[in-house]
Amino acid sequence: MINNNEIQGDYVVVKALENGVTIIGLTRGQATKFHHTEKLDKGEVMIAQFTEHTSAIKIRGRAKVLTKHGQVETGE
């Protein structure tokens, strides 16, 4: 049975600063695997949530990432 508290994880906001930014969701558990991929073009925004299935995200390309801990820019 799923506990609602387990699936109400933190959110992150990713804003693409160039075309072709890739966001990859990584699974939770003993063997971390890719489970979902999204592509964003410049100016597009994605709001992602950490859940019982998603423990991490990987971002390729230039993007601004906003979390409750602050802001960071990826890429050069």
PDB file of N, H, CA, C and O in Angstrom:
ATOM      1  N   MET A   1       0.841  -1.182   0.000  1.00  0.00           N
ATOM      2  CA  MET A   1       0.000   0.000   0.000  1.00  0.00           C
ATOM      3  C   MET A   1       0.888   1.249   0.000  1.00  0.00           C
ATOM      4  O   MET A   1       1.886   1.301   0.719  1.00  0.00           O
ATOM      5  N   ILE A   2       0.536   2.225  -0.783  1.00  0.00           N
ATOM      6  H   ILE A   2      -0.274   2.183  -1.368  1.00  0.00           H
ATOM      7  CA  ILE A   2       1.321   3.452  -0.901  1.00  0.00           C
ATOM      8  C   ILE A   2       0.884   4.445   0.178  1.00  0.00           C
ATOM      9  O   ILE A   2      -0.305   4.712   0.354  1.00  0.00           O
ATOM     10  N   ASN A   3       1.853   4.973   0.878  1.00  0.00           N
ATOM     11  H   ASN A   3       2.818   4.757   0.735  1.00  0.00           H
ATOM     12  CA  ASN A   3       1.613   6.001   1.878  1.00  0.00           C
ATOM     13  C   ASN A   3       1.721   7.358   1.175  1.00  0.00           C
ATOM     14  O   ASN A   3       2.748   7.642   0.557  1.00  0.00           O
ATOM     15  N   ASN A   4       0.692   8.199   1.254  1.00  0.00           N
ATOM     16  H   ASN A   4      -0.142   7.969   1.756  1.00  0.00           H
ATOM     17  CA  ASN A   4       0.707   9.503   0.574  1.00  0.00           C
ATOM     18  C   ASN A   4       1.889  10.358   0.987  1.00  0.00           C
ATOM     19  O   ASN A   4       2.345  11.174   0.186  1.00  0.00           O
ATOM     20  N   ASN A   5       2.403  10.212   2.189  1.00  0.00           N
ATOM     21  H   ASN A   5       2.032   9.549   2.840  1.00  0.00           H
ATOM     22  CA  ASN A   5       3.562  10.990   2.622  1.00  0.00           C
ATOM     23  C   ASN A   5       4.805  10.612   1.830  1.00  0.00           C
ATOM     24  O   ASN A   5       5.691  11.444   1.634  1.00  0.00           O
ATOM     25  N   GLU A   6       4.881   9.357   1.369  1.00  0.00           N
ATOM     26  H   GLU A   6       4.162   8.681   1.528  1.00  0.00           H
ATOM     27  CA  GLU A   6       6.041   8.900   0.612  1.00  0.00           C
ATOM     28  C   GLU A   6       6.101   9.514  -0.783  1.00  0.00           C
ATOM     29  O   GLU A   6       7.188   9.707  -1.327  1.00  0.00           O
ATOM     30  N   ILE A   7       4.945   9.820  -1.364  1.00  0.00           N
ATOM     31  H   ILE A   7       4.062   9.663  -0.922  1.00  0.00           H
ATOM     32  CA  ILE A   7       4.943  10.312  -2.738  1.00  0.00           C
ATOM     33  C   ILE A   7       4.839  11.833  -2.824  1.00  0.00           C
ATOM     34  O   ILE A   7       4.769  12.387  -3.920  1.00  0.00           O
ATOM     35  N   GLN A   8       4.829  12.499  -1.692  1.00  0.00           N
ATOM     36  H   GLN A   8       4.886  12.049  -0.802  1.00  0.00           H
ATOM     37  CA  GLN A   8       4.770  13.954  -1.703  1.00  0.00           C
ATOM     38  C   GLN A   8       6.159  14.534  -1.457  1.00  0.00           C
ATOM     39  O   GLN A   8       6.370  15.290  -0.509  1.00  0.00           O
ATOM     40  N   GLY A   9       7.115  14.165  -2.336  1.00  0.00           N
ATOM     41  H   GLY A   9       6.943  13.551  -3.106  1.00  0.00           H
ATOM     42  CA  GLY A   9       8.490  14.609  -2.190  1.00  0.00           C
ATOM     43  C   GLY A   9       8.696  16.021  -2.673  1.00  0.00           C
ATOM     44  O   GLY A   9       7.774  16.684  -3.148  1.00  0.00           O
ATOM     45  N   ASP A  10       9.931  16.467  -2.540  1.00  0.00           N
ATOM     46  H   ASP A  10      10.680  15.929  -2.154  1.00  0.00           H
ATOM     47  CA  ASP A  10      10.306  17.816  -2.959  1.00  0.00           C
ATOM     48  C   ASP A  10      10.138  18.003  -4.458  1.00  0.00           C
ATOM     49  O   ASP A  10      10.242  17.058  -5.240  1.00  0.00           O
ATOM     50  N   TYR A  11       9.877  19.247  -4.837  1.00  0.00           N
ATOM     51  H   TYR A  11       9.793  20.015  -4.202  1.00  0.00           H
ATOM     52  CA  TYR A  11       9.770  19.630  -6.240  1.00  0.00           C
ATOM     53  C   TYR A  11      11.033  20.376  -6.655  1.00  0.00           C
ATOM     54  O   TYR A  11      11.679  21.025  -5.833  1.00  0.00           O
ATOM     55  N   VAL A  12      11.376  20.277  -7.932  1.00  0.00           N
ATOM     56  H   VAL A  12      10.851  19.749  -8.600  1.00  0.00           H
ATOM     57  CA  VAL A  12      12.418  21.109  -8.520  1.00  0.00           C
ATOM     58  C   VAL A  12      11.850  21.717  -9.798  1.00  0.00           C
ATOM     59  O   VAL A  12      11.031  21.100 -10.479  1.00  0.00           O
ATOM     60  N   VAL A  13      12.287  22.918 -10.111  1.00  0.00           N
ATOM     61  H   VAL A  13      12.952  23.420  -9.558  1.00  0.00           H
ATOM     62  CA  VAL A  13      11.887  23.589 -11.344  1.00  0.00           C
ATOM     63  C   VAL A  13      13.126  23.673 -12.223  1.00  0.00           C
ATOM     64  O   VAL A  13      14.183  24.121 -11.779  1.00  0.00           O
ATOM     65  N   VAL A  14      12.989  23.238 -13.477  1.00  0.00           N
ATOM     66  H   VAL A  14      12.130  22.873 -13.838  1.00  0.00           H
ATOM     67  CA  VAL A  14      14.094  23.287 -14.433  1.00  0.00           C
ATOM     68  C   VAL A  14      13.664  24.165 -15.596  1.00  0.00           C
ATOM     69  O   VAL A  14      12.666  23.882 -16.260  1.00  0.00           O
ATOM     70  N   LYS A  15      14.425  25.241 -15.845  1.00  0.00           N
ATOM     71  H   LYS A  15      15.236  25.470 -15.306  1.00  0.00           H
ATOM     72  CA  LYS A  15      14.151  26.127 -16.978  1.00  0.00           C
ATOM     73  C   LYS A  15      15.308  26.020 -17.956  1.00  0.00           C
ATOM     74  O   LYS A  15      16.453  26.287 -17.595  1.00  0.00           O
ATOM     75  N   ALA A  16      15.017  25.628 -19.199  1.00  0.00           N
ATOM     76  H   ALA A  16      14.086  25.410 -19.492  1.00  0.00           H
ATOM     77  CA  ALA A  16      16.036  25.478 -20.227  1.00  0.00           C
ATOM     78  C   ALA A  16      16.574  26.834 -20.659  1.00  0.00           C
ATOM     79  O   ALA A  16      15.805  27.748 -20.958  1.00  0.00           O
ATOM     80  N   LEU A  17      17.893  26.961 -20.690  1.00  0.00           N
ATOM     81  H   LEU A  17      18.517  26.218 -20.447  1.00  0.00           H
ATOM     82  CA  LEU A  17      18.537  28.188 -21.151  1.00  0.00           C
ATOM     83  C   LEU A  17      19.053  28.048 -22.581  1.00  0.00           C
ATOM     84  O   LEU A  17      19.617  28.989 -23.141  1.00  0.00           O
ATOM     85  N   GLU A  18      18.854  26.857 -23.172  1.00  0.00           N
ATOM     86  H   GLU A  18      18.396  26.093 -22.717  1.00  0.00           H
ATOM     87  CA  GLU A  18      19.212  26.597 -24.564  1.00  0.00           C
ATOM     88  C   GLU A  18      18.307  25.475 -25.076  1.00  0.00           C
ATOM     89  O   GLU A  18      17.653  24.791 -24.290  1.00  0.00           O
ATOM     90  N   ASN A  19      18.274  25.294 -26.385  1.00  0.00           N
ATOM     91  H   ASN A  19      18.806  25.851 -27.023  1.00  0.00           H
ATOM     92  CA  ASN A  19      17.495  24.203 -26.967  1.00  0.00           C
ATOM     93  C   ASN A  19      18.156  22.864 -26.673  1.00  0.00           C
ATOM     94  O   ASN A  19      19.381  22.768 -26.609  1.00  0.00           O
ATOM     95  N   GLY A  20      17.337  21.833 -26.495  1.00  0.00           N
ATOM     96  H   GLY A  20      16.342  21.912 -26.547  1.00  0.00           H
ATOM     97  CA  GLY A  20      17.849  20.474 -26.353  1.00  0.00           C
ATOM     98  C   GLY A  20      18.310  20.071 -24.964  1.00  0.00           C
ATOM     99  O   GLY A  20      19.086  19.124 -24.835  1.00  0.00           O
ATOM    100  N   VAL A  21      17.861  20.755 -23.925  1.00  0.00           N
ATOM    101  H   VAL A  21      17.231  21.524 -24.030  1.00  0.00           H
ATOM    102  CA  VAL A  21      18.216  20.361 -22.558  1.00  0.00           C
ATOM    103  C   VAL A  21      17.513  19.041 -22.252  1.00  0.00           C
ATOM    104  O   VAL A  21      16.310  18.906 -22.474  1.00  0.00           O
ATOM    105  N   THR A  22      18.267  18.071 -21.742  1.00  0.00           N
ATOM    106  H   THR A  22      19.245  18.181 -21.562  1.00  0.00           H
ATOM    107  CA  THR A  22      17.718  16.758 -21.422  1.00  0.00           C
ATOM    108  C   THR A  22      17.618  16.582 -19.920  1.00  0.00           C
ATOM    109  O   THR A  22      18.566  16.862 -19.186  1.00  0.00           O
ATOM    110  N   ILE A  23      16.457  16.114 -19.466  1.00  0.00           N
ATOM    111  H   ILE A  23      15.687  15.887 -20.062  1.00  0.00           H
ATOM    112  CA  ILE A  23      16.231  15.817 -18.054  1.00  0.00           C
ATOM    113  C   ILE A  23      15.975  14.321 -17.959  1.00  0.00           C
ATOM    114  O   ILE A  23      15.091  13.791 -18.633  1.00  0.00           O
ATOM    115  N   ILE A  24      16.750  13.643 -17.121  1.00  0.00           N
ATOM    116  H   ILE A  24      17.468  14.073 -16.574  1.00  0.00           H
ATOM    117  CA  ILE A  24      16.651  12.193 -16.988  1.00  0.00           C
ATOM    118  C   ILE A  24      16.277  11.848 -15.550  1.00  0.00           C
ATOM    119  O   ILE A  24      16.964  12.260 -14.615  1.00  0.00           O
ATOM    120  N   GLY A  25      15.198  11.099 -15.368  1.00  0.00           N
ATOM    121  H   GLY A  25      14.640  10.765 -16.127  1.00  0.00           H
ATOM    122  CA  GLY A  25      14.792  10.628 -14.045  1.00  0.00           C
ATOM    123  C   GLY A  25      15.490   9.327 -13.713  1.00  0.00           C
ATOM    124  O   GLY A  25      15.558   8.429 -14.552  1.00  0.00           O
ATOM    125  N   LEU A  26      16.010   9.211 -12.500  1.00  0.00           N
ATOM    126  H   LEU A  26      15.955   9.941 -11.818  1.00  0.00           H
ATOM    127  CA  LEU A  26      16.713   8.009 -12.056  1.00  0.00           C
ATOM    128  C   LEU A  26      15.900   7.315 -10.964  1.00  0.00           C
ATOM    129  O   LEU A  26      15.315   7.966 -10.098  1.00  0.00           O
ATOM    130  N   THR A  27      15.874   5.989 -11.020  1.00  0.00           N
ATOM    131  H   THR A  27      16.349   5.461 -11.724  1.00  0.00           H
ATOM    132  CA  THR A  27      15.056   5.211 -10.089  1.00  0.00           C
ATOM    133  C   THR A  27      15.682   5.131  -8.708  1.00  0.00           C
ATOM    134  O   THR A  27      16.868   5.396  -8.516  1.00  0.00           O
ATOM    135  N   ARG A  28      14.856   4.765  -7.774  1.00  0.00           N
ATOM    136  H   ARG A  28      13.892   4.550  -7.930  1.00  0.00           H
ATOM    137  CA  ARG A  28      15.251   4.528  -6.392  1.00  0.00           C
ATOM    138  C   ARG A  28      15.469   3.019  -6.228  1.00  0.00           C
ATOM    139  O   ARG A  28      14.854   2.234  -6.949  1.00  0.00           O
ATOM    140  N   GLY A  29      16.314   2.608  -5.317  1.00  0.00           N
ATOM    141  H   GLY A  29      16.814   3.246  -4.732  1.00  0.00           H
ATOM    142  CA  GLY A  29      16.481   1.180  -5.043  1.00  0.00           C
ATOM    143  C   GLY A  29      17.926   0.750  -5.124  1.00  0.00           C
ATOM    144  O   GLY A  29      18.832   1.578  -5.217  1.00  0.00           O
ATOM    145  N   GLN A  30      18.135  -0.572  -5.088  1.00  0.00           N
ATOM    146  H   GLN A  30      17.399  -1.245  -5.012  1.00  0.00           H
ATOM    147  CA  GLN A  30      19.496  -1.125  -5.069  1.00  0.00           C
ATOM    148  C   GLN A  30      20.249  -0.851  -6.358  1.00  0.00           C
ATOM    149  O   GLN A  30      21.453  -0.597  -6.330  1.00  0.00           O
ATOM    150  N   ALA A  31      19.550  -0.900  -7.499  1.00  0.00           N
ATOM    151  H   ALA A  31      18.572  -1.107  -7.522  1.00  0.00           H
ATOM    152  CA  ALA A  31      20.191  -0.643  -8.799  1.00  0.00           C
ATOM    153  C   ALA A  31      19.565   0.617  -9.402  1.00  0.00           C
ATOM    154  O   ALA A  31      18.424   0.583  -9.862  1.00  0.00           O
ATOM    155  N   THR A  32      20.306   1.726  -9.400  1.00  0.00           N
ATOM    156  H   THR A  32      21.233   1.754  -9.026  1.00  0.00           H
ATOM    157  CA  THR A  32      19.798   2.974  -9.977  1.00  0.00           C
ATOM    158  C   THR A  32      19.783   2.852 -11.495  1.00  0.00           C
ATOM    159  O   THR A  32      20.788   2.490 -12.105  1.00  0.00           O
ATOM    160  N   LYS A  33      18.633   3.158 -12.105  1.00  0.00           N
ATOM    161  H   LYS A  33      17.816   3.452 -11.609  1.00  0.00           H
ATOM    162  CA  LYS A  33      18.476   3.055 -13.561  1.00  0.00           C
ATOM    163  C   LYS A  33      17.753   4.295 -14.072  1.00  0.00           C
ATOM    164  O   LYS A  33      17.043   4.969 -13.325  1.00  0.00           O
ATOM    165  N   PHE A  34      17.947   4.586 -15.369  1.00  0.00           N
ATOM    166  H   PHE A  34      18.524   4.039 -15.975  1.00  0.00           H
ATOM    167  CA  PHE A  34      17.176   5.643 -16.015  1.00  0.00           C
ATOM    168  C   PHE A  34      15.745   5.141 -16.176  1.00  0.00           C
ATOM    169  O   PHE A  34      15.542   3.995 -16.577  1.00  0.00           O
ATOM    170  N   HIS A  35      14.740   5.981 -15.869  1.00  0.00           N
ATOM    171  H   HIS A  35      14.905   6.912 -15.543  1.00  0.00           H
ATOM    172  CA  HIS A  35      13.368   5.533 -16.085  1.00  0.00           C
ATOM    173  C   HIS A  35      12.526   6.518 -16.890  1.00  0.00           C
ATOM    174  O   HIS A  35      11.435   6.162 -17.336  1.00  0.00           O
ATOM    175  N   HIS A  36      13.004   7.748 -17.086  1.00  0.00           N
ATOM    176  H   HIS A  36      13.890   8.037 -16.724  1.00  0.00           H
ATOM    177  CA  HIS A  36      12.208   8.711 -17.849  1.00  0.00           C
ATOM    178  C   HIS A  36      13.132   9.807 -18.382  1.00  0.00           C
ATOM    179  O   HIS A  36      14.043  10.253 -17.685  1.00  0.00           O
ATOM    180  N   THR A  37      12.891  10.234 -19.613  1.00  0.00           N
ATOM    181  H   THR A  37      12.151   9.872 -20.180  1.00  0.00           H
ATOM    182  CA  THR A  37      13.690  11.294 -20.223  1.00  0.00           C
ATOM    183  C   THR A  37      12.763  12.325 -20.861  1.00  0.00           C
ATOM    184  O   THR A  37      11.768  11.976 -21.496  1.00  0.00           O
ATOM    185  N   GLU A  38      13.107  13.601 -20.682  1.00  0.00           N
ATOM    186  H   GLU A  38      13.916  13.885 -20.166  1.00  0.00           H
ATOM    187  CA  GLU A  38      12.376  14.703 -21.305  1.00  0.00           C
ATOM    188  C   GLU A  38      13.376  15.631 -21.974  1.00  0.00           C
ATOM    189  O   GLU A  38      14.494  15.797 -21.487  1.00  0.00           O
ATOM    190  N   LYS A  39      12.980  16.237 -23.087  1.00  0.00           N
ATOM    191  H   LYS A  39      12.071  16.102 -23.482  1.00  0.00           H
ATOM    192  CA  LYS A  39      13.783  17.258 -23.769  1.00  0.00           C
ATOM    193  C   LYS A  39      13.060  18.592 -23.666  1.00  0.00           C
ATOM    194  O   LYS A  39      11.850  18.672 -23.878  1.00  0.00           O
ATOM    195  N   LEU A  40      13.818  19.647 -23.335  1.00  0.00           N
ATOM    196  H   LEU A  40      14.801  19.581 -23.162  1.00  0.00           H
ATOM    197  CA  LEU A  40      13.257  20.992 -23.264  1.00  0.00           C
ATOM    198  C   LEU A  40      13.972  21.903 -24.245  1.00  0.00           C
ATOM    199  O   LEU A  40      15.176  21.767 -24.465  1.00  0.00           O
ATOM    200  N   ASP A  41      13.233  22.830 -24.832  1.00  0.00           N
ATOM    201  H   ASP A  41      12.255  22.941 -24.653  1.00  0.00           H
ATOM    202  CA  ASP A  41      13.829  23.865 -25.664  1.00  0.00           C
ATOM    203  C   ASP A  41      13.933  25.149 -24.847  1.00  0.00           C
ATOM    204  O   ASP A  41      13.295  25.293 -23.805  1.00  0.00           O
ATOM    205  N   LYS A  42      14.744  26.073 -25.337  1.00  0.00           N
ATOM    206  H   LYS A  42      15.262  25.957 -26.184  1.00  0.00           H
ATOM    207  CA  LYS A  42      15.014  27.324 -24.623  1.00  0.00           C
ATOM    208  C   LYS A  42      13.721  27.984 -24.162  1.00  0.00           C
ATOM    209  O   LYS A  42      12.787  28.171 -24.942  1.00  0.00           O
ATOM    210  N   GLY A  43      13.688  28.332 -22.874  1.00  0.00           N
ATOM    211  H   GLY A  43      14.447  28.179 -22.241  1.00  0.00           H
ATOM    212  CA  GLY A  43      12.537  29.001 -22.296  1.00  0.00           C
ATOM    213  C   GLY A  43      11.498  28.059 -21.713  1.00  0.00           C
ATOM    214  O   GLY A  43      10.659  28.489 -20.922  1.00  0.00           O
ATOM    215  N   GLU A  44      11.533  26.786 -22.084  1.00  0.00           N
ATOM    216  H   GLU A  44      12.215  26.437 -22.727  1.00  0.00           H
ATOM    217  CA  GLU A  44      10.566  25.836 -21.540  1.00  0.00           C
ATOM    218  C   GLU A  44      10.911  25.512 -20.087  1.00  0.00           C
ATOM    219  O   GLU A  44      12.076  25.536 -19.689  1.00  0.00           O
ATOM    220  N   VAL A  45       9.880  25.209 -19.310  1.00  0.00           N
ATOM    221  H   VAL A  45       8.934  25.189 -19.633  1.00  0.00           H
ATOM    222  CA  VAL A  45      10.037  24.922 -17.891  1.00  0.00           C
ATOM    223  C   VAL A  45       9.395  23.573 -17.584  1.00  0.00           C
ATOM    224  O   VAL A  45       8.319  23.251 -18.087  1.00  0.00           O
ATOM    225  N   MET A  46      10.071  22.799 -16.754  1.00  0.00           N
ATOM    226  H   MET A  46      10.945  23.060 -16.345  1.00  0.00           H
ATOM    227  CA  MET A  46       9.508  21.541 -16.267  1.00  0.00           C
ATOM    228  C   MET A  46       9.550  21.560 -14.748  1.00  0.00           C
ATOM    229  O   MET A  46      10.553  21.951 -14.151  1.00  0.00           O
ATOM    230  N   ILE A  47       8.459  21.137 -14.126  1.00  0.00           N
ATOM    231  H   ILE A  47       7.644  20.820 -14.610  1.00  0.00           H
ATOM    232  CA  ILE A  47       8.408  20.998 -12.676  1.00  0.00           C
ATOM    233  C   ILE A  47       8.404  19.506 -12.395  1.00  0.00           C
ATOM    234  O   ILE A  47       7.518  18.781 -12.847  1.00  0.00           O
ATOM    235  N   ALA A  48       9.405  19.049 -11.642  1.00  0.00           N
ATOM    236  H   ALA A  48      10.125  19.638 -11.275  1.00  0.00           H
ATOM    237  CA  ALA A  48       9.550  17.624 -11.347  1.00  0.00           C
ATOM    238  C   ALA A  48       9.438  17.394  -9.847  1.00  0.00           C
ATOM    239  O   ALA A  48       9.751  18.272  -9.043  1.00  0.00           O
ATOM    240  N   GLN A  49       8.988  16.199  -9.487  1.00  0.00           N
ATOM    241  H   GLN A  49       8.735  15.485 -10.140  1.00  0.00           H
ATOM    242  CA  GLN A  49       8.831  15.853  -8.088  1.00  0.00           C
ATOM    243  C   GLN A  49       9.565  14.543  -7.797  1.00  0.00           C
ATOM    244  O   GLN A  49       9.499  13.593  -8.577  1.00  0.00           O
ATOM    245  N   PHE A  50      10.256  14.511  -6.672  1.00  0.00           N
ATOM    246  H   PHE A  50      10.309  15.282  -6.038  1.00  0.00           H
ATOM    247  CA  PHE A  50      10.863  13.267  -6.223  1.00  0.00           C
ATOM    248  C   PHE A  50       9.767  12.412  -5.600  1.00  0.00           C
ATOM    249  O   PHE A  50       8.971  12.904  -4.800  1.00  0.00           O
ATOM    250  N   THR A  51       9.723  11.131  -5.963  1.00  0.00           N
ATOM    251  H   THR A  51      10.370  10.731  -6.612  1.00  0.00           H
ATOM    252  CA  THR A  51       8.650  10.236  -5.538  1.00  0.00           C
ATOM    253  C   THR A  51       9.223   8.927  -5.025  1.00  0.00           C
ATOM    254  O   THR A  51      10.434   8.786  -4.855  1.00  0.00           O
ATOM    255  N   GLU A  52       8.341   7.980  -4.783  1.00  0.00           N
ATOM    256  H   GLU A  52       7.358   8.095  -4.921  1.00  0.00           H
ATOM    257  CA  GLU A  52       8.795   6.660  -4.355  1.00  0.00           C
ATOM    258  C   GLU A  52       9.589   5.963  -5.463  1.00  0.00           C
ATOM    259  O   GLU A  52      10.346   5.033  -5.184  1.00  0.00           O
ATOM    260  N   HIS A  53       9.426   6.404  -6.721  1.00  0.00           N
ATOM    261  H   HIS A  53       8.812   7.160  -6.947  1.00  0.00           H
ATOM    262  CA  HIS A  53      10.142   5.800  -7.848  1.00  0.00           C
ATOM    263  C   HIS A  53      11.345   6.619  -8.307  1.00  0.00           C
ATOM    264  O   HIS A  53      12.303   6.062  -8.842  1.00  0.00           O
ATOM    265  N   THR A  54      11.306   7.926  -8.107  1.00  0.00           N
ATOM    266  H   THR A  54      10.527   8.379  -7.673  1.00  0.00           H
ATOM    267  CA  THR A  54      12.361   8.816  -8.590  1.00  0.00           C
ATOM    268  C   THR A  54      13.185   9.341  -7.418  1.00  0.00           C
ATOM    269  O   THR A  54      12.666  10.017  -6.530  1.00  0.00           O
ATOM    270  N   SER A  55      14.488   9.015  -7.431  1.00  0.00           N
ATOM    271  H   SER A  55      14.909   8.466  -8.152  1.00  0.00           H
ATOM    272  CA  SER A  55      15.350   9.456  -6.330  1.00  0.00           C
ATOM    273  C   SER A  55      16.310  10.551  -6.758  1.00  0.00           C
ATOM    274  O   SER A  55      16.891  11.233  -5.913  1.00  0.00           O
ATOM    275  N   ALA A  56      16.486  10.729  -8.075  1.00  0.00           N
ATOM    276  H   ALA A  56      16.014  10.175  -8.762  1.00  0.00           H
ATOM    277  CA  ALA A  56      17.433  11.731  -8.562  1.00  0.00           C
ATOM    278  C   ALA A  56      17.074  12.114  -9.994  1.00  0.00           C
ATOM    279  O   ALA A  56      16.381  11.376 -10.694  1.00  0.00           O
ATOM    280  N   ILE A  57      17.560  13.286 -10.417  1.00  0.00           N
ATOM    281  H   ILE A  57      18.124  13.886  -9.848  1.00  0.00           H
ATOM    282  CA  ILE A  57      17.454  13.663 -11.820  1.00  0.00           C
ATOM    283  C   ILE A  57      18.825  14.105 -12.313  1.00  0.00           C
ATOM    284  O   ILE A  57      19.639  14.633 -11.555  1.00  0.00           O
ATOM    285  N   LYS A  58      19.058  13.876 -13.591  1.00  0.00           N
ATOM    286  H   LYS A  58      18.397  13.447 -14.206  1.00  0.00           H
ATOM    287  CA  LYS A  58      20.296  14.291 -14.241  1.00  0.00           C
ATOM    288  C   LYS A  58      19.898  15.263 -15.338  1.00  0.00           C
ATOM    289  O   LYS A  58      18.938  15.025 -16.071  1.00  0.00           O
ATOM    290  N   ILE A  59      20.646  16.371 -15.448  1.00  0.00           N
ATOM    291  H   ILE A  59      21.426  16.564 -14.852  1.00  0.00           H
ATOM    292  CA  ILE A  59      20.328  17.394 -16.439  1.00  0.00           C
ATOM    293  C   ILE A  59      21.530  17.594 -17.342  1.00  0.00           C
ATOM    294  O   ILE A  59      22.644  17.818 -16.870  1.00  0.00           O
ATOM    295  N   ARG A  60      21.293  17.511 -18.662  1.00  0.00           N
ATOM    296  H   ARG A  60      20.387  17.330 -19.045  1.00  0.00           H
ATOM    297  CA  ARG A  60      22.340  17.768 -19.658  1.00  0.00           C
ATOM    298  C   ARG A  60      21.968  19.029 -20.415  1.00  0.00           C
ATOM    299  O   ARG A  60      20.838  19.168 -20.885  1.00  0.00           O
ATOM    300  N   GLY A  61      22.919  19.950 -20.533  1.00  0.00           N
ATOM    301  H   GLY A  61      23.837  19.836 -20.151  1.00  0.00           H
ATOM    302  CA  GLY A  61      22.663  21.201 -21.224  1.00  0.00           C
ATOM    303  C   GLY A  61      22.558  22.347 -20.232  1.00  0.00           C
ATOM    304  O   GLY A  61      22.612  22.144 -19.019  1.00  0.00           O
ATOM    305  N   ARG A  62      22.407  23.558 -20.767  1.00  0.00           N
ATOM    306  H   ARG A  62      22.363  23.722 -21.752  1.00  0.00           H
ATOM    307  CA  ARG A  62      22.327  24.755 -19.914  1.00  0.00           C
ATOM    308  C   ARG A  62      20.909  24.945 -19.416  1.00  0.00           C
ATOM    309  O   ARG A  62      19.963  25.061 -20.194  1.00  0.00           O
ATOM    310  N   ALA A  63      20.785  24.972 -18.092  1.00  0.00           N
ATOM    311  H   ALA A  63      21.554  24.878 -17.459  1.00  0.00           H
ATOM    312  CA  ALA A  63      19.472  25.140 -17.478  1.00  0.00           C
ATOM    313  C   ALA A  63      19.612  25.821 -16.130  1.00  0.00           C
ATOM    314  O   ALA A  63      20.669  25.783 -15.501  1.00  0.00           O
ATOM    315  N   LYS A  64      18.529  26.443 -15.700  1.00  0.00           N
ATOM    316  H   LYS A  64      17.670  26.474 -16.211  1.00  0.00           H
ATOM    317  CA  LYS A  64      18.437  27.011 -14.361  1.00  0.00           C
ATOM    318  C   LYS A  64      17.582  26.041 -13.553  1.00  0.00           C
ATOM    319  O   LYS A  64      16.496  25.654 -13.985  1.00  0.00           O
ATOM    320  N   VAL A  65      18.079  25.645 -12.371  1.00  0.00           N
ATOM    321  H   VAL A  65      18.961  25.959 -12.020  1.00  0.00           H
ATOM    322  CA  VAL A  65      17.370  24.699 -11.518  1.00  0.00           C
ATOM    323  C   VAL A  65      17.055  25.397 -10.203  1.00  0.00           C
ATOM    324  O   VAL A  65      17.945  25.920  -9.533  1.00  0.00           O
ATOM    325  N   LEU A  66      15.770  25.395  -9.842  1.00  0.00           N
ATOM    326  H   LEU A  66      15.047  24.970 -10.386  1.00  0.00           H
ATOM    327  CA  LEU A  66      15.322  26.035  -8.604  1.00  0.00           C
ATOM    328  C   LEU A  66      14.789  24.964  -7.655  1.00  0.00           C
ATOM    329  O   LEU A  66      13.966  24.132  -8.036  1.00  0.00           O
ATOM    330  N   THR A  67      15.275  25.000  -6.410  1.00  0.00           N
ATOM    331  H   THR A  67      15.944  25.676  -6.101  1.00  0.00           H
ATOM    332  CA  THR A  67      14.803  24.084  -5.376  1.00  0.00           C
ATOM    333  C   THR A  67      14.564  24.873  -4.092  1.00  0.00           C
ATOM    334  O   THR A  67      14.847  26.070  -4.029  1.00  0.00           O
ATOM    335  N   LYS A  68      14.048  24.206  -3.084  1.00  0.00           N
ATOM    336  H   LYS A  68      13.818  23.235  -3.135  1.00  0.00           H
ATOM    337  CA  LYS A  68      13.856  24.887  -1.810  1.00  0.00           C
ATOM    338  C   LYS A  68      15.197  25.220  -1.160  1.00  0.00           C
ATOM    339  O   LYS A  68      15.251  26.000  -0.209  1.00  0.00           O
ATOM    340  N   HIS A  69      16.269  24.636  -1.666  1.00  0.00           N
ATOM    341  H   HIS A  69      16.225  24.002  -2.438  1.00  0.00           H
ATOM    342  CA  HIS A  69      17.610  24.881  -1.132  1.00  0.00           C
ATOM    343  C   HIS A  69      18.330  26.012  -1.854  1.00  0.00           C
ATOM    344  O   HIS A  69      19.392  26.452  -1.414  1.00  0.00           O
ATOM    345  N   GLY A  70      17.763  26.485  -2.957  1.00  0.00           N
ATOM    346  H   GLY A  70      16.900  26.128  -3.315  1.00  0.00           H
ATOM    347  CA  GLY A  70      18.387  27.572  -3.697  1.00  0.00           C
ATOM    348  C   GLY A  70      18.314  27.339  -5.196  1.00  0.00           C
ATOM    349  O   GLY A  70      17.506  26.548  -5.683  1.00  0.00           O
ATOM    350  N   GLN A  71      19.177  28.047  -5.916  1.00  0.00           N
ATOM    351  H   GLN A  71      19.833  28.690  -5.520  1.00  0.00           H
ATOM    352  CA  GLN A  71      19.189  28.037  -7.379  1.00  0.00           C
ATOM    353  C   GLN A  71      20.578  27.688  -7.863  1.00  0.00           C
ATOM    354  O   GLN A  71      21.571  28.087  -7.254  1.00  0.00           O
ATOM    355  N   VAL A  72      20.660  26.940  -8.965  1.00  0.00           N
ATOM    356  H   VAL A  72      19.854  26.616  -9.460  1.00  0.00           H
ATOM    357  CA  VAL A  72      21.934  26.615  -9.582  1.00  0.00           C
ATOM    358  C   VAL A  72      21.732  26.597 -11.092  1.00  0.00           C
ATOM    359  O   VAL A  72      20.642  26.289 -11.573  1.00  0.00           O
ATOM    360  N   GLU A  73      22.788  26.927 -11.841  1.00  0.00           N
ATOM    361  H   GLU A  73      23.674  27.176 -11.450  1.00  0.00           H
ATOM    362  CA  GLU A  73      22.757  26.823 -13.293  1.00  0.00           C
ATOM    363  C   GLU A  73      23.675  25.711 -13.728  1.00  0.00           C
ATOM    364  O   GLU A  73      24.796  25.579 -13.236  1.00  0.00           O
ATOM    365  N   THR A  74      23.185  24.906 -14.662  1.00  0.00           N
ATOM    366  H   THR A  74      22.274  25.013 -15.061  1.00  0.00           H
ATOM    367  CA  THR A  74      23.993  23.810 -15.207  1.00  0.00           C
ATOM    368  C   THR A  74      24.714  24.288 -16.455  1.00  0.00           C
ATOM    369  O   THR A  74      24.401  25.358 -16.979  1.00  0.00           O
ATOM    370  N   GLY A  75      25.660  23.521 -16.930  1.00  0.00           N
ATOM    371  H   GLY A  75      25.913  22.653 -16.504  1.00  0.00           H
ATOM    372  CA  GLY A  75      26.392  23.864 -18.133  1.00  0.00           C
ATOM    373  C   GLY A  75      27.434  24.929 -17.855  1.00  0.00           C
ATOM    374  O   GLY A  75      27.731  25.233 -16.699  1.00  0.00           O
ATOM    375  N   GLU A  76      27.986  25.492 -18.916  1.00  0.00           N
ATOM    376  H   GLU A  76      27.745  25.245 -19.854  1.00  0.00           H
ATOM    377  CA  GLU A  76      29.044  26.499 -18.779  1.00  0.00           C
ATOM    378  C   GLU A  76      28.516  27.889 -18.947  1.00  0.00           C
ATOM    379  O   GLU A  76      29.277  28.853 -18.862  1.00  0.00           O
TER     380      GLU A  76
END
